Amino acid sequence: MQDKEAIEILMRMGDKHALSDEEKEAVSAAIGILSWTALGQSRIKNIAKAQKAKKEFRGNKLLM
């Protein structure tokens, strides 16, 4: 299961079910953690993509 899917499920669960304050806090914390991990994974992919593009640009520049 992807983080985004888990976030959506937890948000629906929080809306549908009567949760105690402690349980609501736990669900909110889990959503926050999953959101940060999703952002981190996205950032890692973007950094790798940028590094690859930079490397290809340098390679093309040397061929000229």
PyMOL Python script that loads the backbone (N, CA, C, O; Angstrom):
from pymol import cmd

cmd.read_pdbstr("""\
ATOM      1  N   MET A   1       0.849  -1.180   0.000  1.00  0.00           N
ATOM      2  CA  MET A   1       0.000   0.000   0.000  1.00  0.00           C
ATOM      3  C   MET A   1       0.889   1.235   0.000  1.00  0.00           C
ATOM      4  O   MET A   1       1.868   1.318   0.742  1.00  0.00           O
ATOM      5  N   GLN A   2       0.536   2.170  -0.827  1.00  0.00           N
ATOM      6  CA  GLN A   2       1.280   3.420  -0.917  1.00  0.00           C
ATOM      7  C   GLN A   2       0.870   4.353   0.223  1.00  0.00           C
ATOM      8  O   GLN A   2      -0.227   4.243   0.772  1.00  0.00           O
ATOM      9  N   ASP A   3       1.768   5.264   0.561  1.00  0.00           N
ATOM     10  CA  ASP A   3       1.499   6.217   1.637  1.00  0.00           C
ATOM     11  C   ASP A   3       0.246   7.037   1.366  1.00  0.00           C
ATOM     12  O   ASP A   3      -0.547   7.291   2.273  1.00  0.00           O
ATOM     13  N   LYS A   4       0.073   7.448   0.122  1.00  0.00           N
ATOM     14  CA  LYS A   4      -1.079   8.274  -0.242  1.00  0.00           C
ATOM     15  C   LYS A   4      -2.396   7.533   0.027  1.00  0.00           C
ATOM     16  O   LYS A   4      -3.356   8.116   0.531  1.00  0.00           O
ATOM     17  N   GLU A   5      -2.423   6.251  -0.315  1.00  0.00           N
ATOM     18  CA  GLU A   5      -3.611   5.436  -0.059  1.00  0.00           C
ATOM     19  C   GLU A   5      -3.875   5.310   1.437  1.00  0.00           C
ATOM     20  O   GLU A   5      -5.018   5.408   1.885  1.00  0.00           O
ATOM     21  N   ALA A   6      -2.820   5.095   2.196  1.00  0.00           N
ATOM     22  CA  ALA A   6      -2.958   4.953   3.645  1.00  0.00           C
ATOM     23  C   ALA A   6      -3.483   6.249   4.264  1.00  0.00           C
ATOM     24  O   ALA A   6      -4.311   6.215   5.173  1.00  0.00           O
ATOM     25  N   ILE A   7      -3.005   7.377   3.774  1.00  0.00           N
ATOM     26  CA  ILE A   7      -3.473   8.672   4.274  1.00  0.00           C
ATOM     27  C   ILE A   7      -4.964   8.830   4.018  1.00  0.00           C
ATOM     28  O   ILE A   7      -5.714   9.247   4.901  1.00  0.00           O
ATOM     29  N   GLU A   8      -5.386   8.495   2.806  1.00  0.00           N
ATOM     30  CA  GLU A   8      -6.803   8.614   2.459  1.00  0.00           C
ATOM     31  C   GLU A   8      -7.670   7.720   3.338  1.00  0.00           C
ATOM     32  O   GLU A   8      -8.736   8.140   3.788  1.00  0.00           O
ATOM     33  N   ILE A   9      -7.226   6.499   3.586  1.00  0.00           N
ATOM     34  CA  ILE A   9      -7.976   5.564   4.439  1.00  0.00           C
ATOM     35  C   ILE A   9      -8.071   6.099   5.862  1.00  0.00           C
ATOM     36  O   ILE A   9      -9.138   6.069   6.476  1.00  0.00           O
ATOM     37  N   LEU A  10      -6.955   6.585   6.378  1.00  0.00           N
ATOM     38  CA  LEU A  10      -6.968   7.122   7.744  1.00  0.00           C
ATOM     39  C   LEU A  10      -7.870   8.353   7.853  1.00  0.00           C
ATOM     40  O   LEU A  10      -8.555   8.533   8.860  1.00  0.00           O
ATOM     41  N   MET A  11      -7.871   9.188   6.832  1.00  0.00           N
ATOM     42  CA  MET A  11      -8.736  10.369   6.860  1.00  0.00           C
ATOM     43  C   MET A  11     -10.208   9.967   6.834  1.00  0.00           C
ATOM     44  O   MET A  11     -11.021  10.525   7.572  1.00  0.00           O
ATOM     45  N   ARG A  12     -10.551   8.998   5.985  1.00  0.00           N
ATOM     46  CA  ARG A  12     -11.942   8.510   5.962  1.00  0.00           C
ATOM     47  C   ARG A  12     -12.319   7.875   7.283  1.00  0.00           C
ATOM     48  O   ARG A  12     -13.425   8.078   7.783  1.00  0.00           O
ATOM     49  N   MET A  13     -11.403   7.107   7.850  1.00  0.00           N
ATOM     50  CA  MET A  13     -11.654   6.450   9.121  1.00  0.00           C
ATOM     51  C   MET A  13     -11.918   7.485  10.215  1.00  0.00           C
ATOM     52  O   MET A  13     -12.824   7.316  11.032  1.00  0.00           O
ATOM     53  N   GLY A  14     -11.127   8.550  10.224  1.00  0.00           N
ATOM     54  CA  GLY A  14     -11.311   9.599  11.214  1.00  0.00           C
ATOM     55  C   GLY A  14     -12.637  10.312  11.062  1.00  0.00           C
ATOM     56  O   GLY A  14     -13.229  10.752  12.048  1.00  0.00           O
ATOM     57  N   ASP A  15     -13.111  10.429   9.814  1.00  0.00           N
ATOM     58  CA  ASP A  15     -14.387  11.094   9.557  1.00  0.00           C
ATOM     59  C   ASP A  15     -15.584  10.208   9.895  1.00  0.00           C
ATOM     60  O   ASP A  15     -16.597  10.697  10.395  1.00  0.00           O
ATOM     61  N   LYS A  16     -15.474   8.923   9.627  1.00  0.00           N
ATOM     62  CA  LYS A  16     -16.615   8.024   9.770  1.00  0.00           C
ATOM     63  C   LYS A  16     -16.813   7.493  11.194  1.00  0.00           C
ATOM     64  O   LYS A  16     -17.945   7.377  11.664  1.00  0.00           O
ATOM     65  N   HIS A  17     -15.755   7.185  11.849  1.00  0.00           N
ATOM     66  CA  HIS A  17     -15.852   6.511  13.140  1.00  0.00           C
ATOM     67  C   HIS A  17     -15.755   7.506  14.290  1.00  0.00           C
ATOM     68  O   HIS A  17     -15.051   8.514  14.227  1.00  0.00           O
ATOM     69  N   ALA A  18     -16.494   7.172  15.339  1.00  0.00           N
ATOM     70  CA  ALA A  18     -16.403   7.991  16.551  1.00  0.00           C
ATOM     71  C   ALA A  18     -15.133   7.567  17.287  1.00  0.00           C
ATOM     72  O   ALA A  18     -15.040   6.462  17.821  1.00  0.00           O
ATOM     73  N   LEU A  19     -14.170   8.469  17.299  1.00  0.00           N
ATOM     74  CA  LEU A  19     -12.895   8.178  17.938  1.00  0.00           C
ATOM     75  C   LEU A  19     -12.745   9.040  19.179  1.00  0.00           C
ATOM     76  O   LEU A  19     -13.262  10.155  19.252  1.00  0.00           O
ATOM     77  N   SER A  20     -12.029   8.501  20.146  1.00  0.00           N
ATOM     78  CA  SER A  20     -11.725   9.303  21.332  1.00  0.00           C
ATOM     79  C   SER A  20     -10.699  10.359  20.934  1.00  0.00           C
ATOM     80  O   SER A  20     -10.101  10.280  19.861  1.00  0.00           O
ATOM     81  N   ASP A  21     -10.502  11.331  21.790  1.00  0.00           N
ATOM     82  CA  ASP A  21      -9.520  12.382  21.499  1.00  0.00           C
ATOM     83  C   ASP A  21      -8.133  11.798  21.291  1.00  0.00           C
ATOM     84  O   ASP A  21      -7.389  12.236  20.414  1.00  0.00           O
ATOM     85  N   GLU A  22      -7.792  10.805  22.105  1.00  0.00           N
ATOM     86  CA  GLU A  22      -6.477  10.166  21.999  1.00  0.00           C
ATOM     87  C   GLU A  22      -6.341   9.439  20.656  1.00  0.00           C
ATOM     88  O   GLU A  22      -5.289   9.500  20.019  1.00  0.00           O
ATOM     89  N   GLU A  23      -7.395   8.759  20.232  1.00  0.00           N
ATOM     90  CA  GLU A  23      -7.368   8.046  18.957  1.00  0.00           C
ATOM     91  C   GLU A  23      -7.289   9.025  17.782  1.00  0.00           C
ATOM     92  O   GLU A  23      -6.567   8.777  16.816  1.00  0.00           O
ATOM     93  N   LYS A  24      -8.028  10.134  17.860  1.00  0.00           N
ATOM     94  CA  LYS A  24      -7.957  11.155  16.813  1.00  0.00           C
ATOM     95  C   LYS A  24      -6.550  11.710  16.700  1.00  0.00           C
ATOM     96  O   LYS A  24      -6.052  11.936  15.598  1.00  0.00           O
ATOM     97  N   GLU A  25      -5.908  11.929  17.842  1.00  0.00           N
ATOM     98  CA  GLU A  25      -4.538  12.438  17.846  1.00  0.00           C
ATOM     99  C   GLU A  25      -3.584  11.436  17.202  1.00  0.00           C
ATOM    100  O   GLU A  25      -2.685  11.813  16.451  1.00  0.00           O
ATOM    101  N   ALA A  26      -3.791  10.146  17.508  1.00  0.00           N
ATOM    102  CA  ALA A  26      -2.940   9.104  16.930  1.00  0.00           C
ATOM    103  C   ALA A  26      -3.124   9.031  15.419  1.00  0.00           C
ATOM    104  O   ALA A  26      -2.148   8.881  14.684  1.00  0.00           O
ATOM    105  N   VAL A  27      -4.374   9.137  14.946  1.00  0.00           N
ATOM    106  CA  VAL A  27      -4.642   9.107  13.509  1.00  0.00           C
ATOM    107  C   VAL A  27      -4.003  10.323  12.837  1.00  0.00           C
ATOM    108  O   VAL A  27      -3.397  10.200  11.773  1.00  0.00           O
ATOM    109  N   SER A  28      -4.137  11.484  13.456  1.00  0.00           N
ATOM    110  CA  SER A  28      -3.524  12.701  12.905  1.00  0.00           C
ATOM    111  C   SER A  28      -2.014  12.578  12.838  1.00  0.00           C
ATOM    112  O   SER A  28      -1.399  12.994  11.856  1.00  0.00           O
ATOM    113  N   ALA A  29      -1.415  12.012  13.867  1.00  0.00           N
ATOM    114  CA  ALA A  29       0.035  11.828  13.882  1.00  0.00           C
ATOM    115  C   ALA A  29       0.471  10.872  12.768  1.00  0.00           C
ATOM    116  O   ALA A  29       1.469  11.111  12.088  1.00  0.00           O
ATOM    117  N   ALA A  30      -0.285   9.793  12.593  1.00  0.00           N
ATOM    118  CA  ALA A  30       0.042   8.830  11.537  1.00  0.00           C
ATOM    119  C   ALA A  30      -0.067   9.480  10.165  1.00  0.00           C
ATOM    120  O   ALA A  30       0.777   9.244   9.300  1.00  0.00           O
ATOM    121  N   ILE A  31      -1.098  10.295   9.959  1.00  0.00           N
ATOM    122  CA  ILE A  31      -1.262  10.996   8.685  1.00  0.00           C
ATOM    123  C   ILE A  31      -0.079  11.931   8.450  1.00  0.00           C
ATOM    124  O   ILE A  31       0.452  12.002   7.342  1.00  0.00           O
ATOM    125  N   GLY A  32       0.327  12.641   9.489  1.00  0.00           N
ATOM    126  CA  GLY A  32       1.465  13.548   9.366  1.00  0.00           C
ATOM    127  C   GLY A  32       2.747  12.825   9.010  1.00  0.00           C
ATOM    128  O   GLY A  32       3.505  13.277   8.151  1.00  0.00           O
ATOM    129  N   ILE A  33       2.987  11.716   9.660  1.00  0.00           N
ATOM    130  CA  ILE A  33       4.204  10.935   9.390  1.00  0.00           C
ATOM    131  C   ILE A  33       4.194  10.399   7.963  1.00  0.00           C
ATOM    132  O   ILE A  33       5.201  10.465   7.259  1.00  0.00           O
ATOM    133  N   LEU A  34       3.043   9.866   7.541  1.00  0.00           N
ATOM    134  CA  LEU A  34       2.945   9.344   6.176  1.00  0.00           C
ATOM    135  C   LEU A  34       3.111  10.451   5.144  1.00  0.00           C
ATOM    136  O   LEU A  34       3.697  10.234   4.084  1.00  0.00           O
ATOM    137  N   SER A  35       2.600  11.627   5.453  1.00  0.00           N
ATOM    138  CA  SER A  35       2.750  12.759   4.534  1.00  0.00           C
ATOM    139  C   SER A  35       4.217  13.125   4.369  1.00  0.00           C
ATOM    140  O   SER A  35       4.677  13.369   3.253  1.00  0.00           O
ATOM    141  N   TRP A  36       4.954  13.165   5.478  1.00  0.00           N
ATOM    142  CA  TRP A  36       6.378  13.507   5.408  1.00  0.00           C
ATOM    143  C   TRP A  36       7.177  12.456   4.666  1.00  0.00           C
ATOM    144  O   TRP A  36       8.103  12.788   3.926  1.00  0.00           O
ATOM    145  N   THR A  37       6.827  11.176   4.855  1.00  0.00           N
ATOM    146  CA  THR A  37       7.569  10.137   4.134  1.00  0.00           C
ATOM    147  C   THR A  37       7.279  10.223   2.640  1.00  0.00           C
ATOM    148  O   THR A  37       8.171  10.007   1.820  1.00  0.00           O
ATOM    149  N   ALA A  38       6.038  10.536   2.285  1.00  0.00           N
ATOM    150  CA  ALA A  38       5.698  10.688   0.869  1.00  0.00           C
ATOM    151  C   ALA A  38       6.462  11.860   0.262  1.00  0.00           C
ATOM    152  O   ALA A  38       6.961  11.761  -0.859  1.00  0.00           O
ATOM    153  N   LEU A  39       6.557  12.957   0.987  1.00  0.00           N
ATOM    154  CA  LEU A  39       7.322  14.112   0.505  1.00  0.00           C
ATOM    155  C   LEU A  39       8.802  13.763   0.364  1.00  0.00           C
ATOM    156  O   LEU A  39       9.449  14.153  -0.608  1.00  0.00           O
ATOM    157  N   GLY A  40       9.325  13.034   1.332  1.00  0.00           N
ATOM    158  CA  GLY A  40      10.735  12.627   1.284  1.00  0.00           C
ATOM    159  C   GLY A  40      11.027  11.747   0.083  1.00  0.00           C
ATOM    160  O   GLY A  40      12.036  11.928  -0.597  1.00  0.00           O
ATOM    161  N   GLN A  41      10.145  10.796  -0.175  1.00  0.00           N
ATOM    162  CA  GLN A  41      10.334   9.912  -1.320  1.00  0.00           C
ATOM    163  C   GLN A  41      10.275  10.694  -2.627  1.00  0.00           C
ATOM    164  O   GLN A  41      11.057  10.442  -3.543  1.00  0.00           O
ATOM    165  N   SER A  42       9.357  11.629  -2.709  1.00  0.00           N
ATOM    166  CA  SER A  42       9.236  12.464  -3.902  1.00  0.00           C
ATOM    167  C   SER A  42      10.499  13.296  -4.100  1.00  0.00           C
ATOM    168  O   SER A  42      10.987  13.434  -5.222  1.00  0.00           O
ATOM    169  N   ARG A  43      11.023  13.845  -3.018  1.00  0.00           N
ATOM    170  CA  ARG A  43      12.240  14.653  -3.102  1.00  0.00           C
ATOM    171  C   ARG A  43      13.429  13.813  -3.564  1.00  0.00           C
ATOM    172  O   ARG A  43      14.227  14.266  -4.385  1.00  0.00           O
ATOM    173  N   ILE A  44      13.548  12.610  -3.049  1.00  0.00           N
ATOM    174  CA  ILE A  44      14.645  11.723  -3.447  1.00  0.00           C
ATOM    175  C   ILE A  44      14.560  11.422  -4.948  1.00  0.00           C
ATOM    176  O   ILE A  44      15.577  11.441  -5.642  1.00  0.00           O
ATOM    177  N   LYS A  45      13.351  11.144  -5.448  1.00  0.00           N
ATOM    178  CA  LYS A  45      13.175  10.871  -6.874  1.00  0.00           C
ATOM    179  C   LYS A  45      13.555  12.085  -7.709  1.00  0.00           C
ATOM    180  O   LYS A  45      14.215  11.955  -8.740  1.00  0.00           O
ATOM    181  N   ASN A  46      13.136  13.271  -7.259  1.00  0.00           N
ATOM    182  CA  ASN A  46      13.445  14.489  -8.009  1.00  0.00           C
ATOM    183  C   ASN A  46      14.943  14.786  -8.013  1.00  0.00           C
ATOM    184  O   ASN A  46      15.475  15.236  -9.028  1.00  0.00           O
ATOM    185  N   ILE A  47      15.624  14.544  -6.908  1.00  0.00           N
ATOM    186  CA  ILE A  47      17.068  14.750  -6.850  1.00  0.00           C
ATOM    187  C   ILE A  47      17.775  13.793  -7.807  1.00  0.00           C
ATOM    188  O   ILE A  47      18.682  14.192  -8.538  1.00  0.00           O
ATOM    189  N   ALA A  48      17.357  12.537  -7.795  1.00  0.00           N
ATOM    190  CA  ALA A  48      17.966  11.557  -8.694  1.00  0.00           C
ATOM    191  C   ALA A  48      17.729  11.932 -10.150  1.00  0.00           C
ATOM    192  O   ALA A  48      18.626  11.794 -10.983  1.00  0.00           O
ATOM    193  N   LYS A  49      16.527  12.404 -10.460  1.00  0.00           N
ATOM    194  CA  LYS A  49      16.200  12.819 -11.820  1.00  0.00           C
ATOM    195  C   LYS A  49      17.058  14.010 -12.247  1.00  0.00           C
ATOM    196  O   LYS A  49      17.546  14.057 -13.375  1.00  0.00           O
ATOM    197  N   ALA A  50      17.236  14.967 -11.341  1.00  0.00           N
ATOM    198  CA  ALA A  50      18.044  16.158 -11.638  1.00  0.00           C
ATOM    199  C   ALA A  50      19.510  15.776 -11.845  1.00  0.00           C
ATOM    200  O   ALA A  50      20.170  16.300 -12.743  1.00  0.00           O
ATOM    201  N   GLN A  51      20.014  14.868 -11.017  1.00  0.00           N
ATOM    202  CA  GLN A  51      21.398  14.437 -11.165  1.00  0.00           C
ATOM    203  C   GLN A  51      21.612  13.718 -12.489  1.00  0.00           C
ATOM    204  O   GLN A  51      22.640  13.895 -13.143  1.00  0.00           O
ATOM    205  N   LYS A  52      20.632  12.903 -12.879  1.00  0.00           N
ATOM    206  CA  LYS A  52      20.740  12.182 -14.140  1.00  0.00           C
ATOM    207  C   LYS A  52      20.725  13.160 -15.312  1.00  0.00           C
ATOM    208  O   LYS A  52      21.509  13.023 -16.252  1.00  0.00           O
ATOM    209  N   ALA A  53      19.833  14.144 -15.252  1.00  0.00           N
ATOM    210  CA  ALA A  53      19.755  15.148 -16.322  1.00  0.00           C
ATOM    211  C   ALA A  53      21.048  15.949 -16.403  1.00  0.00           C
ATOM    212  O   ALA A  53      21.520  16.248 -17.500  1.00  0.00           O
ATOM    213  N   LYS A  54      21.621  16.297 -15.267  1.00  0.00           N
ATOM    214  CA  LYS A  54      22.873  17.056 -15.238  1.00  0.00           C
ATOM    215  C   LYS A  54      24.010  16.232 -15.851  1.00  0.00           C
ATOM    216  O   LYS A  54      24.834  16.744 -16.608  1.00  0.00           O
ATOM    217  N   LYS A  55      24.029  14.949 -15.505  1.00  0.00           N
ATOM    218  CA  LYS A  55      25.065  14.064 -16.031  1.00  0.00           C
ATOM    219  C   LYS A  55      24.925  13.923 -17.554  1.00  0.00           C
ATOM    220  O   LYS A  55      25.920  13.946 -18.279  1.00  0.00           O
ATOM    221  N   GLU A  56      23.689  13.778 -18.027  1.00  0.00           N
ATOM    222  CA  GLU A  56      23.464  13.666 -19.468  1.00  0.00           C
ATOM    223  C   GLU A  56      23.834  14.965 -20.178  1.00  0.00           C
ATOM    224  O   GLU A  56      24.392  14.931 -21.275  1.00  0.00           O
ATOM    225  N   PHE A  57      23.532  16.100 -19.570  1.00  0.00           N
ATOM    226  CA  PHE A  57      23.873  17.390 -20.156  1.00  0.00           C
ATOM    227  C   PHE A  57      25.379  17.529 -20.293  1.00  0.00           C
ATOM    228  O   PHE A  57      25.883  17.970 -21.326  1.00  0.00           O
ATOM    229  N   ARG A  58      26.096  17.145 -19.232  1.00  0.00           N
ATOM    230  CA  ARG A  58      27.564  17.209 -19.289  1.00  0.00           C
ATOM    231  C   ARG A  58      28.102  16.302 -20.375  1.00  0.00           C
ATOM    232  O   ARG A  58      29.043  16.665 -21.081  1.00  0.00           O
ATOM    233  N   GLY A  59      27.506  15.116 -20.516  1.00  0.00           N
ATOM    234  CA  GLY A  59      27.940  14.164 -21.541  1.00  0.00           C
ATOM    235  C   GLY A  59      27.693  14.711 -22.929  1.00  0.00           C
ATOM    236  O   GLY A  59      28.539  14.572 -23.813  1.00  0.00           O
ATOM    237  N   ASN A  60      26.544  15.330 -23.132  1.00  0.00           N
ATOM    238  CA  ASN A  60      26.224  15.924 -24.440  1.00  0.00           C
ATOM    239  C   ASN A  60      27.130  17.103 -24.740  1.00  0.00           C
ATOM    240  O   ASN A  60      27.524  17.313 -25.888  1.00  0.00           O
ATOM    241  N   LYS A  61      27.456  17.859 -23.734  1.00  0.00           N
ATOM    242  CA  LYS A  61      28.317  19.029 -23.908  1.00  0.00           C
ATOM    243  C   LYS A  61      29.731  18.591 -24.333  1.00  0.00           C
ATOM    244  O   LYS A  61      30.373  19.254 -25.148  1.00  0.00           O
ATOM    245  N   LEU A  62      30.200  17.475 -23.775  1.00  0.00           N
ATOM    246  CA  LEU A  62      31.530  16.982 -24.120  1.00  0.00           C
ATOM    247  C   LEU A  62      31.572  16.462 -25.565  1.00  0.00           C
ATOM    248  O   LEU A  62      32.617  16.506 -26.215  1.00  0.00           O
ATOM    249  N   LEU A  63      30.446  15.978 -26.052  1.00  0.00           N
ATOM    250  CA  LEU A  63      30.396  15.448 -27.414  1.00  0.00           C
ATOM    251  C   LEU A  63      30.433  16.541 -28.464  1.00  0.00           C
ATOM    252  O   LEU A  63      30.764  16.277 -29.620  1.00  0.00           O
ATOM    253  N   MET A  64      30.099  17.770 -28.078  1.00  0.00           N
ATOM    254  CA  MET A  64      30.052  18.885 -29.048  1.00  0.00           C
ATOM    255  C   MET A  64      31.395  19.309 -29.442  1.00  0.00           C
ATOM    256  O   MET A  64      31.541  20.229 -30.247  1.00  0.00           O
TER     257      MET A  64
END
""", "prot")
cmd.dss("prot")
cmd.show_as("cartoon", "prot")
cmd.util.cbc("prot")
cmd.orient("prot")
